[in-house]
Amino acid sequence: MPRPLTDWLAHIERQHPRAIALGLDRVREVAARMQLVRPARQVITVGGTNGKGSTVAFVEAIARAAGWKVGAYTSPHLLAYNERVRIDGRDADDAALVAGFEAVEAARTAGEAVPLTYFEYGTLAALWLFEREALDLAILEVGLGGRLDAVNVVDADVAVVTTVDLDHQDWLGADREAIGLEKAGIARAWKPLVLGEADPPSSVLGHAYAIGAATWRADNDFFFERLGNDRWRWREVGFELDLPLPALAAPVQLRNAATAIAALRALDVEVPEAAWAEGVAAARLPGRLQRFECDGVEVLVDVGHNPQAAGALAAWLEAAPPAGRTFAVYAALGDKDAAGVVAALAAEVDDWCLAGLESAGPRGTSVDALAARLAGTAAGQGDRHPDVAAALSATLARARAGDRILAFGSFHTAAEALQWLAARDS
């Protein structure tokens, strides 16, 4: 009888002594043993500090609206590992994932065993599953960095770098130039590199020039602008699209949608005119300003976890103020710039509540440790609760109809908030 998926996930967590171990040698070795060739006819790899998941969602939705068979590999997941592997818009079921893990394990242990991290194991299983589906397009989201990330074992037809900002400095470098060079490592010689920022680090442009990768840069090579309450325009020289606004909230989603359109345009394949609008309108992604209503109080759940993401959240909060007050329930991992996040949102939050994330494993932190990091800020003086569920319950009890609660700070925070909301409605 096959081992259940839960057992496999526990097993792959134990196969490497470190949770993160960047490098492609191990993945290449096992991929060769698995005889992996190509996950799809076309491949788009998406990296960047923020906006990766949303950009993948837009590319996937437009490509599916065009009638293509599409696979998407993303991370991390919110509620179930199955979310990481999608084929034709459906999460992979347990049996498919187990078959993929079995294939990886057989290759990994054939001869001298190769230690793989959790992410490397999952990446190889996803590529194995994709290769058996005769996909038109595979969209691969970078887990960390780019150059040494496991998905970079695949040569992308189009590489995307959404944004470059400070995050994961222990692994990627201390400034935007160093981090940008790592992220630009997913680009391939003489293949397009789409950049979601108008002014990316010079290291990104320099690397593209050095390998002959043609850059498509936002606000330089492609442009986008809002036309009114419900429309926006995407354009490049000789081509433009009049489109509905994305269902995904936040002003930054226009940039993510525009970057996704540029990535598909860079593939230089035919997309039916109607598919652009249909895909932009259809794209959905949990945990990105996901909205709920609780007794007249708006509850927003977001995975934003660094200052750049917090700045985008602040822009949305400013543009769409509630009738009443804005409460923030904030829980962060121990290695994040919590003070920078709070500073970015300070002007838009009336009342802070901190929560612990000790359930998040080694990177998790207690609420007291988080409060100590935020000493001297408004957030540091706010209420404290051991976990997100307790913080949300207490904050909702204080809120009144017309108020807003923003629960954010990490994927773990968003997952615990969504679980609390589901339990409340059950």
VOMITOR-251481 format. One line per field, with one value per residue (C-alpha): z, y, x; residue number from 1. Coordinates in nm, 4 decimals, padded with zeros to 6 digits. Layout:
N
zz = [Z / ...]
yy = [Y / ...]
xx = [X / ...]
nr = [NUM / ...]
//
This chain:
426
zz = [00.0000 / -00.0936 / 00.1858 / 00.2581 / 00.1495 / 00.5111 / 00.5708 / 00.2566 / 00.3614 / 00.7002 / 00.5232 / 00.2829 / 00.5673 / 00.7125 / 00.4015 / 00.4346 / 00.7566 / 00.6561 / 00.5601 / 00.3003 / 00.1073 / -00.2147 / -00.5121 / -00.8244 / -00.8190 / -00.6121 / -00.8138 / -01.1453 / -01.0356 / -00.9350 / -01.2384 / -01.4626 / -01.2845 / -01.3345 / -01.7039 / -01.6798 / -02.0065 / -02.0256 / -01.8163 / -02.1025 / -02.4567 / -02.3174 / -01.9740 / -01.7886 / -01.4654 / -01.2225 / -00.9573 / -00.7525 / -00.3988 / -00.4111 / -00.6585 / -00.7788 / -00.6858 / -00.8289 / -01.1528 / -01.1857 / -01.1269 / -01.4063 / -01.6534 / -01.5690 / -01.6038 / -01.9380 / -02.0821 / -01.9754 / -02.1256 / -02.4483 / -02.4402 / -02.3377 / -02.1046 / -01.8169 / -01.5145 / -01.2300 / -00.9504 / -00.6619 / -00.2983 / -00.0153 / 00.0312 / 00.2644 / 00.3804 / 00.1916 / 00.0129 / -00.2925 / -00.3670 / -00.4841 / -00.7988 / -01.0313 / -01.3632 / -01.5716 / -01.2767 / -01.0327 / -00.7362 / -00.7687 / -00.5689 / -00.3028 / -00.5322 / -00.7977 / -00.5451 / -00.3851 / -00.7267 / -00.7851 / -00.4485 / -00.5121 / -00.8425 / -00.6749 / -00.3924 / -00.6311 / -00.8262 / -00.5186 / -00.3643 / -00.6853 / -00.6102 / -00.3709 / -00.1979 / -00.2717 / 00.0134 / -00.1008 / 00.0813 / 00.1163 / -00.1651 / -00.3961 / -00.3417 / -00.4194 / -00.7265 / -00.8810 / -00.8088 / -00.9773 / -01.2840 / -01.3086 / -01.2928 / -01.5477 / -01.7937 / -01.8027 / -01.8861 / -02.2310 / -02.1140 / -02.3460 / -02.0698 / -01.7323 / -01.4951 / -01.2278 / -00.9265 / -00.7693 / -00.4033 / -00.2875 / -00.4939 / -00.8410 / -00.9563 / -00.7122 / -00.6651 / -00.7584 / -01.0356 / -01.2157 / -01.3251 / -01.6062 / -01.8913 / -01.9158 / -02.2492 / -02.0636 / -01.7220 / -01.5045 / -01.2147 / -01.0585 / -00.8033 / -00.6155 / -00.2548 / 00.0753 / 00.1993 / 00.2825 / 00.3109 / 00.4940 / 00.1744 / -00.1100 / -00.0092 / 00.1877 / -00.0766 / -00.3860 / -00.6229 / -00.4730 / -00.4409 / -00.7950 / -00.9388 / -00.7650 / -00.8984 / -01.2515 / -01.2556 / -01.3892 / -01.7219 / -02.0171 / -02.2977 / -02.5901 / -02.4185 / -02.2927 / -01.9366 / -01.8234 / -01.5424 / -01.3405 / -01.2156 / -01.4143 / -01.2292 / -01.1352 / -00.9861 / -01.2371 / -01.1610 / -01.3231 / -01.6407 / -01.6483 / -01.6236 / -01.8990 / -02.1250 / -02.0514 / -02.1590 / -02.4436 / -02.2757 / -02.4210 / -02.1385 / -02.1362 / -01.8669 / -01.7167 / -01.8012 / -02.0659 / -02.3026 / -02.1906 / -02.0206 / -01.8212 / -01.6927 / -01.5202 / -01.7350 / -01.4789 / -01.2154 / -01.3990 / -01.6931 / -01.7616 / -02.0646 / -02.1403 / -02.4331 / -02.6164 / -02.9488 / -03.2104 / -02.9685 / -02.6911 / -02.4797 / -02.3111 / -02.0096 / -01.7046 / -01.3659 / -01.1935 / -00.9285 / -00.7153 / -00.5037 / -00.4369 / -00.6863 / -00.7184 / -00.8910 / -01.2061 / -01.2226 / -01.1623 / -01.4336 / -01.6715 / -01.6035 / -01.6700 / -02.0025 / -02.0988 / -02.0172 / -02.2484 / -02.5199 / -02.4894 / -02.5695 / -02.9176 / -02.9513 / -03.0547 / -02.7748 / -02.8767 / -02.8134 / -02.5735 / -02.3582 / -02.2272 / -02.0699 / -01.9585 / -01.7856 / -01.6101 / -01.4734 / -01.3758 / -01.1827 / -00.8141 / -00.5366 / -00.1685 / 00.0930 / -00.1243 / 00.0341 / 00.0584 / 00.2001 / 00.4524 / 00.6495 / 01.0189 / 01.1901 / 00.9811 / 01.0223 / 00.7126 / 00.7643 / 00.5159 / 00.5006 / 00.3308 / 00.3120 / 00.2958 / 00.5018 / 00.4131 / 00.3922 / 00.0170 / 00.0510 / 00.3507 / 00.1408 / -00.1206 / 00.1543 / 00.2858 / -00.0602 / -00.0855 / 00.2664 / 00.1920 / -00.1367 / 00.0177 / 00.3743 / 00.5919 / 00.7503 / 01.0920 / 01.2336 / 01.0944 / 01.3239 / 01.2351 / 01.3589 / 01.2867 / 01.3259 / 01.1647 / 01.1332 / 01.3393 / 01.0459 / 00.8968 / 00.9192 / 01.1519 / 01.2308 / 00.8599 / 00.8012 / 01.0868 / 00.9723 / 00.6209 / 00.7550 / 01.0570 / 00.8989 / 00.7933 / 01.1133 / 01.4153 / 01.6490 / 01.6531 / 01.7940 / 01.7892 / 01.7711 / 01.8107 / 01.5369 / 01.7400 / 01.5330 / 01.2279 / 01.3290 / 01.3759 / 01.2089 / 01.4224 / 01.7165 / 02.0334 / 02.0686 / 02.3432 / 02.1167 / 01.8377 / 02.0778 / 02.1949 / 01.8335 / 01.7992 / 02.1243 / 02.0818 / 01.7969 / 01.8144 / 01.7320 / 02.0205 / 02.2606 / 02.1256 / 02.2613 / 02.2598 / 02.2073 / 02.1768 / 01.8311 / 01.5384 / 01.6300 / 01.9780 / 01.8392 / 01.5806 / 01.8347 / 02.0726 / 01.7977 / 01.6505 / 01.9983 / 02.0157 / 01.6620 / 01.5584 / 01.2350 / 00.9729 / 01.1145 / 00.9308 / 01.0532 / 00.8527 / 00.9415 / 00.7804 / 00.8211 / 00.6580 / 00.4814 / 00.8249 / 00.9526 / 00.6545 / 00.6902 / 01.0595 / 00.9845 / 00.7116 / 00.9449 / 01.2143 / 00.9670 / 00.8428 / 01.1983 / 01.2825 / 00.9865 / 01.0429]
yy = [00.0000 / 00.3421 / 00.5620 / 00.8460 / 01.1984 / 01.3140 / 01.0462 / 01.1471 / 01.5119 / 01.4134 / 01.1919 / 01.4573 / 01.7063 / 01.4695 / 01.4086 / 01.7031 / 01.8387 / 02.1985 / 02.3474 / 02.5709 / 02.4585 / 02.6540 / 02.4907 / 02.2980 / 02.0014 / 01.7759 / 01.8617 / 01.8137 / 01.4752 / 01.3425 / 01.5014 / 01.3170 / 00.9896 / 01.0542 / 01.1256 / 01.4545 / 01.6434 / 01.9287 / 01.9965 / 02.1596 / 02.2861 / 02.6375 / 02.7411 / 03.0723 / 03.1034 / 03.3761 / 03.5214 / 03.8399 / 03.9665 / 04.0296 / 03.9615 / 03.6220 / 03.4282 / 03.6903 / 03.7099 / 03.3312 / 03.3419 / 03.5984 / 03.4086 / 03.0848 / 03.2334 / 03.4032 / 03.0939 / 02.8735 / 03.1206 / 03.0829 / 02.7105 / 02.5961 / 02.3063 / 02.4710 / 02.3551 / 02.5899 / 02.5194 / 02.7682 / 02.7926 / 02.8084 / 02.6746 / 02.8169 / 02.5287 / 02.2136 / 02.1041 / 02.0135 / 02.3880 / 02.3917 / 02.1854 / 02.2798 / 02.1211 / 02.2769 / 02.4916 / 02.2007 / 02.1219 / 01.7903 / 01.5169 / 01.3097 / 01.0083 / 01.2152 / 01.3792 / 01.0446 / 00.9024 / 01.1989 / 01.1580 / 00.7854 / 00.8643 / 01.1136 / 00.8729 / 00.5883 / 00.8086 / 00.9755 / 00.6409 / 00.4670 / 00.4248 / 00.6755 / 00.8529 / 01.2246 / 01.4427 / 01.6791 / 01.9638 / 01.9755 / 02.2303 / 02.0392 / 01.7204 / 01.8968 / 02.0683 / 01.7427 / 01.5766 / 01.8669 / 01.8538 / 01.4767 / 01.5231 / 01.8051 / 01.6036 / 01.3339 / 01.5770 / 01.7037 / 02.0639 / 02.3615 / 02.5835 / 02.5299 / 02.8263 / 02.7784 / 03.0101 / 03.0556 / 02.9588 / 03.1646 / 03.3881 / 03.2441 / 03.1519 / 02.8607 / 02.7829 / 02.4339 / 02.5517 / 02.6990 / 02.3479 / 02.4128 / 02.6497 / 02.9079 / 03.0397 / 03.3602 / 03.4647 / 03.7170 / 03.9223 / 04.1008 / 04.3251 / 04.3372 / 04.4485 / 04.3569 / 04.0114 / 03.6910 / 03.8923 / 03.6086 / 03.4040 / 03.6549 / 03.9519 / 04.2718 / 04.5138 / 04.5336 / 04.4982 / 04.1666 / 04.0376 / 04.1463 / 03.9536 / 03.6367 / 03.6835 / 03.7595 / 03.4191 / 03.2618 / 03.4426 / 03.2496 / 03.3624 / 03.5185 / 03.4634 / 03.7404 / 03.8698 / 04.0561 / 04.3083 / 04.4331 / 04.7405 / 05.0511 / 05.0920 / 04.7506 / 04.7191 / 04.7755 / 04.4242 / 04.2826 / 04.4864 / 04.4184 / 04.0431 / 04.0516 / 04.2448 / 04.0060 / 03.6967 / 03.8586 / 03.8376 / 04.0903 / 04.2861 / 04.3879 / 04.6526 / 04.8033 / 05.1718 / 05.1442 / 04.8594 / 04.7991 / 05.0354 / 05.0186 / 05.2775 / 05.2825 / 05.4293 / 05.4679 / 05.2764 / 04.9454 / 04.9505 / 04.9727 / 04.9664 / 04.7606 / 04.8675 / 04.8323 / 04.9752 / 04.8639 / 04.6700 / 04.7564 / 04.5968 / 04.7533 / 04.5328 / 04.4913 / 04.5563 / 04.2433 / 04.0807 / 04.0687 / 04.3840 / 04.6353 / 04.8829 / 04.6706 / 04.3979 / 04.6101 / 04.5908 / 04.2155 / 04.1674 / 04.3898 / 04.1910 / 03.8657 / 03.9975 / 04.1026 / 03.7524 / 03.5925 / 03.8506 / 03.7712 / 03.4051 / 03.5274 / 03.2842 / 03.3571 / 03.4444 / 03.4994 / 03.8582 / 03.7620 / 03.5521 / 03.8552 / 04.0091 / 03.6769 / 03.5735 / 03.9060 / 03.8988 / 03.5294 / 03.5246 / 03.4425 / 03.3815 / 03.3146 / 03.5319 / 03.8398 / 04.1004 / 03.8267 / 03.9792 / 03.8423 / 03.9967 / 03.9208 / 04.0881 / 04.4028 / 04.4127 / 04.3715 / 04.1196 / 04.1250 / 03.8460 / 03.9033 / 03.7180 / 04.0415 / 03.9921 / 04.2539 / 04.6352 / 04.6467 / 04.4331 / 04.6406 / 04.9549 / 04.8061 / 04.7197 / 05.0763 / 05.2159 / 05.0032 / 05.0915 / 05.4607 / 05.4341 / 05.2436 / 05.3677 / 05.1986 / 05.3796 / 05.3173 / 05.2230 / 04.9957 / 04.7256 / 04.5227 / 04.1699 / 04.1174 / 03.7993 / 03.7615 / 03.5089 / 03.5715 / 03.6610 / 03.9360 / 04.3135 / 04.3634 / 04.7253 / 04.8100 / 04.6471 / 04.8392 / 05.1672 / 05.1201 / 05.0710 / 05.3016 / 05.5848 / 05.3540 / 05.1519 / 05.2860 / 04.9924 / 04.7100 / 04.3588 / 04.1261 / 03.7467 / 03.4697 / 03.2240 / 02.9514 / 02.6892 / 02.7943 / 02.5864 / 02.7078 / 03.0444 / 03.1062 / 03.3422 / 03.4117 / 03.7198 / 03.8536 / 03.8191 / 04.0016 / 04.2771 / 04.3171 / 04.3703 / 04.6363 / 04.8190 / 05.1910 / 05.1510 / 05.1694 / 04.7996 / 04.7163 / 04.8826 / 04.6994 / 04.3978 / 04.0641 / 03.7137 / 03.3761 / 03.2960 / 03.4445 / 03.2879 / 03.4392 / 03.7772 / 03.7779 / 03.6748 / 03.9521 / 04.2144 / 04.1252 / 04.1563 / 04.5139 / 04.6128 / 04.7646 / 04.7537 / 04.9603 / 04.8816 / 04.6834 / 04.4165 / 04.3406 / 04.0047 / 03.9778 / 03.9160 / 03.5816 / 03.2815 / 03.1201 / 03.4208 / 03.4095 / 03.0334 / 03.0614 / 03.3494 / 03.1499 / 02.8521 / 03.0759 / 03.2205 / 02.8725 / 02.7473 / 03.0534 / 02.9915 / 02.6172]
xx = [00.0000 / 00.1499 / 00.2777 / 00.0272 / 00.1175 / 00.1516 / 00.4151 / 00.6009 / 00.6076 / 00.7499 / 01.0046 / 01.1322 / 01.1770 / 01.4390 / 01.6477 / 01.8847 / 02.0375 / 01.9573 / 01.6224 / 01.7935 / 02.1013 / 02.1383 / 02.3080 / 02.2134 / 02.4523 / 02.2248 / 01.9141 / 02.0946 / 02.2258 / 01.8844 / 01.7129 / 01.9607 / 01.8878 / 01.5140 / 01.5809 / 01.3922 / 01.4124 / 01.1610 / 00.8493 / 00.6546 / 00.6804 / 00.7389 / 00.8682 / 00.8365 / 01.0352 / 00.9264 / 01.1566 / 01.1639 / 01.1207 / 00.7444 / 00.4660 / 00.5866 / 00.2742 / 00.0387 / 00.2359 / 00.2233 / -00.1532 / -00.2022 / 00.0189 / -00.1619 / -00.5106 / -00.4377 / -00.2694 / -00.5596 / -00.8060 / -00.6076 / -00.6787 / -00.3329 / -00.2620 / -00.0750 / 00.1185 / 00.2174 / 00.4651 / 00.4554 / 00.5598 / 00.5030 / 00.1512 / -00.1110 / -00.3300 / -00.2233 / 00.0935 / -00.1174 / -00.1502 / 00.2114 / 00.1471 / -00.1383 / -00.2242 / -00.5014 / -00.6028 / -00.6447 / -00.4236 / -00.2425 / -00.4134 / -00.2405 / -00.1916 / -00.0129 / 00.2185 / 00.2975 / 00.3856 / 00.6161 / 00.7861 / 00.8296 / 01.0011 / 01.2346 / 01.3174 / 01.3952 / 01.6360 / 01.7840 / 01.8782 / 01.9893 / 02.3586 / 02.5096 / 02.2213 / 02.1877 / 02.0568 / 01.7810 / 01.6102 / 01.2327 / 01.2070 / 01.4423 / 01.2450 / 00.9171 / 01.0601 / 01.1786 / 00.8444 / 00.6610 / 00.8866 / 00.8307 / 00.4536 / 00.4581 / 00.6655 / 00.3981 / 00.1161 / 00.2244 / 00.1914 / 00.1941 / 00.3336 / 00.4989 / 00.5275 / 00.7932 / 00.8117 / 01.1544 / 01.1672 / 01.4662 / 01.6921 / 01.7205 / 02.0698 / 02.1054 / 01.7360 / 01.6184 / 01.3823 / 01.6839 / 01.7784 / 01.5283 / 01.6186 / 01.3411 / 01.2169 / 01.1253 / 01.2555 / 01.0718 / 01.2073 / 00.9113 / 01.0845 / 01.4136 / 01.4198 / 01.5822 / 01.4795 / 01.6677 / 01.9900 / 02.1646 / 02.1407 / 02.1309 / 02.3461 / 02.3268 / 02.1962 / 01.9762 / 02.2708 / 02.3820 / 02.0269 / 01.9437 / 02.2373 / 02.1173 / 01.7654 / 01.8855 / 02.0553 / 01.7338 / 01.7815 / 01.9207 / 02.1474 / 01.9600 / 01.6233 / 01.3918 / 01.4155 / 01.1010 / 01.1502 / 00.8545 / 01.0433 / 01.1265 / 01.4553 / 01.5961 / 01.9455 / 02.2229 / 02.3466 / 02.0320 / 02.0735 / 02.4461 / 02.3940 / 02.1312 / 02.3695 / 02.6568 / 02.4601 / 02.2680 / 01.9268 / 01.6831 / 01.5182 / 01.1509 / 01.1294 / 00.8144 / 00.7660 / 01.0384 / 00.9495 / 00.5923 / 00.3503 / 00.0287 / -00.2165 / -00.5503 / -00.8282 / -01.1047 / -01.2940 / -01.3009 / -01.0552 / -00.6828 / -00.4552 / -00.1437 / 00.0694 / 00.3967 / 00.5058 / 00.2524 / 00.0284 / -00.2131 / -00.4869 / -00.7898 / -00.8609 / -01.0856 / -00.9306 / -00.8003 / -01.0168 / -00.7021 / -00.7072 / -00.4258 / -00.2795 / 00.0346 / -00.1680 / -00.1829 / 00.1957 / 00.1882 / -00.0744 / 00.1227 / 00.4398 / 00.2544 / 00.1243 / 00.4780 / 00.6050 / 00.3496 / 00.4157 / 00.7859 / 00.7136 / 00.6158 / 00.3251 / -00.0319 / -00.2759 / -00.6418 / -00.7473 / -01.0277 / -00.7933 / -00.6057 / -00.9147 / -01.0617 / -00.7409 / -00.6832 / -01.0381 / -01.0227 / -00.6924 / -00.7363 / -00.4847 / -00.5625 / -00.3955 / -00.3485 / -00.5748 / -00.8340 / -01.1512 / -01.4004 / -01.6862 / -01.7395 / -02.0357 / -01.9987 / -01.6200 / -01.4037 / -01.1221 / -00.8329 / -00.5757 / -00.2409 / 00.0905 / 00.2971 / 00.6121 / 00.8739 / 00.8872 / 00.8257 / 00.5121 / 00.4012 / 00.4379 / 00.2044 / -00.0435 / -00.0254 / -00.0989 / -00.4123 / -00.5294 / -00.4827 / -00.6739 / -00.9671 / -01.0184 / -01.2827 / -01.5740 / -01.4211 / -01.0828 / -00.8107 / -00.6750 / -00.3649 / -00.2960 / 00.0720 / 00.2785 / 00.6201 / 00.8982 / 01.2074 / 01.4329 / 01.2144 / 01.2533 / 00.9569 / 01.0438 / 01.0607 / 00.7224 / 00.5589 / 00.7123 / 00.5730 / 00.2200 / 00.2255 / 00.0260 / -00.2579 / -00.3090 / -00.4978 / -00.4486 / -00.1907 / -00.2124 / 00.0890 / 00.0735 / 00.3254 / 00.4203 / 00.5862 / 00.4050 / 00.6116 / 00.9128 / 01.2714 / 01.2015 / 00.8938 / 00.8967 / 00.7040 / 00.4885 / 00.7161 / 01.0209 / 00.8376 / 00.7315 / 01.0918 / 01.2026 / 00.9330 / 01.0021 / 00.9475 / 00.6976 / 00.3192 / 00.3035 / 00.5352 / 00.2933 / -00.0113 / -00.1954 / -00.0154 / -00.1484 / 00.0264 / -00.1094 / -00.2969 / -00.6316 / -00.6280 / -00.5223 / -00.8011 / -01.0643 / -00.9599 / -00.9377 / -01.2768 / -01.4288 / -01.2981 / -01.3944 / -01.7244 / -01.9235 / -01.7405 / -01.3971 / -01.1316 / -00.8882 / -00.5739 / -00.4137 / -00.0717 / 00.3007 / 00.3839 / 00.2345 / 00.2052 / 00.0089 / -00.2255 / -00.2746 / -00.3629 / -00.6006 / -00.7756 / -00.8074 / -00.9567 / -01.2061 / -01.3041 / -01.3559 / -01.5633 / -01.7939 / -01.8281]
nr = [1 / 2 / 3 / 4 / 5 / 6 / 7 / 8 / 9 / 10 / 11 / 12 / 13 / 14 / 15 / 16 / 17 / 18 / 19 / 20 / 21 / 22 / 23 / 24 / 25 / 26 / 27 / 28 / 29 / 30 / 31 / 32 / 33 / 34 / 35 / 36 / 37 / 38 / 39 / 40 / 41 / 42 / 43 / 44 / 45 / 46 / 47 / 48 / 49 / 50 / 51 / 52 / 53 / 54 / 55 / 56 / 57 / 58 / 59 / 60 / 61 / 62 / 63 / 64 / 65 / 66 / 67 / 68 / 69 / 70 / 71 / 72 / 73 / 74 / 75 / 76 / 77 / 78 / 79 / 80 / 81 / 82 / 83 / 84 / 85 / 86 / 87 / 88 / 89 / 90 / 91 / 92 / 93 / 94 / 95 / 96 / 97 / 98 / 99 / 100 / 101 / 102 / 103 / 104 / 105 / 106 / 107 / 108 / 109 / 110 / 111 / 112 / 113 / 114 / 115 / 116 / 117 / 118 / 119 / 120 / 121 / 122 / 123 / 124 / 125 / 126 / 127 / 128 / 129 / 130 / 131 / 132 / 133 / 134 / 135 / 136 / 137 / 138 / 139 / 140 / 141 / 142 / 143 / 144 / 145 / 146 / 147 / 148 / 149 / 150 / 151 / 152 / 153 / 154 / 155 / 156 / 157 / 158 / 159 / 160 / 161 / 162 / 163 / 164 / 165 / 166 / 167 / 168 / 169 / 170 / 171 / 172 / 173 / 174 / 175 / 176 / 177 / 178 / 179 / 180 / 181 / 182 / 183 / 184 / 185 / 186 / 187 / 188 / 189 / 190 / 191 / 192 / 193 / 194 / 195 / 196 / 197 / 198 / 199 / 200 / 201 / 202 / 203 / 204 / 205 / 206 / 207 / 208 / 209 / 210 / 211 / 212 / 213 / 214 / 215 / 216 / 217 / 218 / 219 / 220 / 221 / 222 / 223 / 224 / 225 / 226 / 227 / 228 / 229 / 230 / 231 / 232 / 233 / 234 / 235 / 236 / 237 / 238 / 239 / 240 / 241 / 242 / 243 / 244 / 245 / 246 / 247 / 248 / 249 / 250 / 251 / 252 / 253 / 254 / 255 / 256 / 257 / 258 / 259 / 260 / 261 / 262 / 263 / 264 / 265 / 266 / 267 / 268 / 269 / 270 / 271 / 272 / 273 / 274 / 275 / 276 / 277 / 278 / 279 / 280 / 281 / 282 / 283 / 284 / 285 / 286 / 287 / 288 / 289 / 290 / 291 / 292 / 293 / 294 / 295 / 296 / 297 / 298 / 299 / 300 / 301 / 302 / 303 / 304 / 305 / 306 / 307 / 308 / 309 / 310 / 311 / 312 / 313 / 314 / 315 / 316 / 317 / 318 / 319 / 320 / 321 / 322 / 323 / 324 / 325 / 326 / 327 / 328 / 329 / 330 / 331 / 332 / 333 / 334 / 335 / 336 / 337 / 338 / 339 / 340 / 341 / 342 / 343 / 344 / 345 / 346 / 347 / 348 / 349 / 350 / 351 / 352 / 353 / 354 / 355 / 356 / 357 / 358 / 359 / 360 / 361 / 362 / 363 / 364 / 365 / 366 / 367 / 368 / 369 / 370 / 371 / 372 / 373 / 374 / 375 / 376 / 377 / 378 / 379 / 380 / 381 / 382 / 383 / 384 / 385 / 386 / 387 / 388 / 389 / 390 / 391 / 392 / 393 / 394 / 395 / 396 / 397 / 398 / 399 / 400 / 401 / 402 / 403 / 404 / 405 / 406 / 407 / 408 / 409 / 410 / 411 / 412 / 413 / 414 / 415 / 416 / 417 / 418 / 419 / 420 / 421 / 422 / 423 / 424 / 425 / 426]
//
